[in-house]
Amino acid sequence: MYDFTYHKAGSLEQAGKLFKNARDGAFLAGGQTLIATMKLRLASPSDVVDIGGIGDLQGISVAGGAVSIGAGVTHAEVAASKDVRGAIAALADLAGEIGDPHVRHRGTLGGSIANNDPAADYPAACLGLGATIETSAGSHGADDFFVDLFETALDEGEIITRVKFPVPKRAGYAKFPNPASRFALVGVFVAETTGDGARVAVTGAGPGVFRVREMEAALDKDFSPAALSGISVSADNLNSDLHADADYRAHLIGVMAQRAVAAAG
Amino acid sequence: MPTVSMTVNGKSVSGNVEGRTLLVEFLRRNLRLTGTHVGCDTSQCGACVVHLDGKAVKACTTLALQCEGGDVVTIEGLAANGELHPMQQAFRDNHALQCGFCTPGMVMAAVDLVNRNGKLDEATIRAELEGNLCRCTGYHNIVKAIAAGAKAMS
């Protein structure tokens, strides 16, 4: 890892200033991706601004039909939260399946979605539930937030502060993990929302998280695993690697989607 | 060079580090606490697991400066008054190690697991060991040891 200047930010305002003054800054939350990326020299920021100690990014609350989770909340905290489990059990389950227990003690919600790894779990929950991503500069709907491979709608220096997940009628997540990395080979989050019908979000299979409209239409008519049985997803543009080729991933989307619907109950 | 201060195994320590200095490097090089191992250095194997503010973390994927003011416990901090910690004793009694390289991380992960869960069934132990790799034992005796250690700790 190349050396850098480390800064600890006490507030969002200070973090913004430190980032602005840096030649090539990077925000550090839990560091479970950034530190590994810097070790591989895939990133070599001149300045690292640690936002892990900012109180505004903490806290979980359930109010007004939504679960609001601070961007700095760890996966372990979400997985163990009775409030999250009571409102959206699928979200607590998803957080509890990220990485391993030690990674979950450090990794954060905001860090995960800001990085937008194509095989990360949280983007599927954000897109599947139609979450709102609040930032230091405003807010983004999940449909517009995840732009492409490792690319989001965030501007330079914009910091995610909270994510609001609308509480659905029911939701489920099913993940086929890569046994080595525990990232999703394919993960599917399904939800029957209160205002927007059924939503189906797929991670791990393509260059970024995406919705499957044909499955959503079928679930709008009948929210059951059987409703998805005739639907096949095209392998065009899906990922192909030594773990799984595109055809296999396309097949897995159907299998995981049905399991997610079954898990939603 | 920045200075970092933290509590390690109950003692206040400080040292000069670079921005990029990892917690595991600070423990091993600055403090000479070499019980915490570096296996993969890529956050997979768990040989570097220590407790930071009461939670198991991978010290190879944590910067020393992120731990400013923190409370760190390493494998050297478990035994008290010349007596092994119950989890260490359980690993010894159940032959839960062969080469021993993964053992410090395994024991620290196991203590954290008991602290979080209390009662443990075998499936939980196996699932929770996802972040710790052992290439010798085949895990059976580690799982047995953690079950025994959990009992001894309660």
Contacts between the chains, C-beta under 8 A, distances in Angstrom:
chain1	res1	chain2	res2	distance
A	1	B	20	4.6
A	2	B	20	7.1
A	3	B	18	5.2
A	3	B	19	5.7
A	3	B	20	4.8
A	4	B	19	4.7
A	4	B	20	6.4
A	5	B	19	5.8
A	6	B	2	6.5
A	6	B	19	3.8
A	6	B	63	6.9
A	6	B	65	4.8
A	8	B	65	7.4
A	8	B	68	7.0
A	28	B	63	7.7
A	28	B	66	7.5
A	31	B	61	6.4
A	31	B	62	6.6
A	31	B	63	6.6
A	31	B	66	6.7
A	32	B	43	6.9
A	32	B	61	6.0
A	35	B	22	7.8
A	35	B	61	5.0
A	35	B	62	7.4
A	35	B	63	6.8
A	36	B	42	6.3
A	36	B	43	5.7
A	36	B	61	6.2
A	38	B	20	7.5
A	39	B	41	7.0
A	39	B	42	7.3
A	48	B	19	6.4
A	48	B	63	8.0
A	50	B	63	8.0
A	50	B	65	7.4
A	50	B	66	6.2
A	52	B	66	6.4
A	76	B	55	7.4
A	99	B	131	7.1
A	100	B	46	7.4
A	100	B	130	4.3
A	100	B	131	2.7
A	100	B	132	7.8
A	101	B	56	6.3
A	101	B	109	7.1
A	101	B	112	7.2
A	101	B	113	7.2
A	101	B	128	5.6
A	101	B	130	7.2
A	101	B	131	5.8
A	102	B	46	6.5
A	102	B	49	5.7
A	102	B	56	4.9
A	102	B	57	5.4
A	102	B	58	4.8
A	102	B	109	6.9
A	102	B	131	4.8
A	103	B	43	6.6
A	103	B	58	6.9
A	103	B	61	7.8
A	103	B	131	6.5
A	105	B	52	7.9
A	105	B	55	4.3
A	105	B	56	6.2
A	105	B	57	5.3
A	106	B	57	5.5
A	106	B	58	7.6
A	106	B	61	7.2
A	106	B	62	6.7
A	180	B	44	7.6
A	181	B	44	8.0
A	182	B	130	6.8
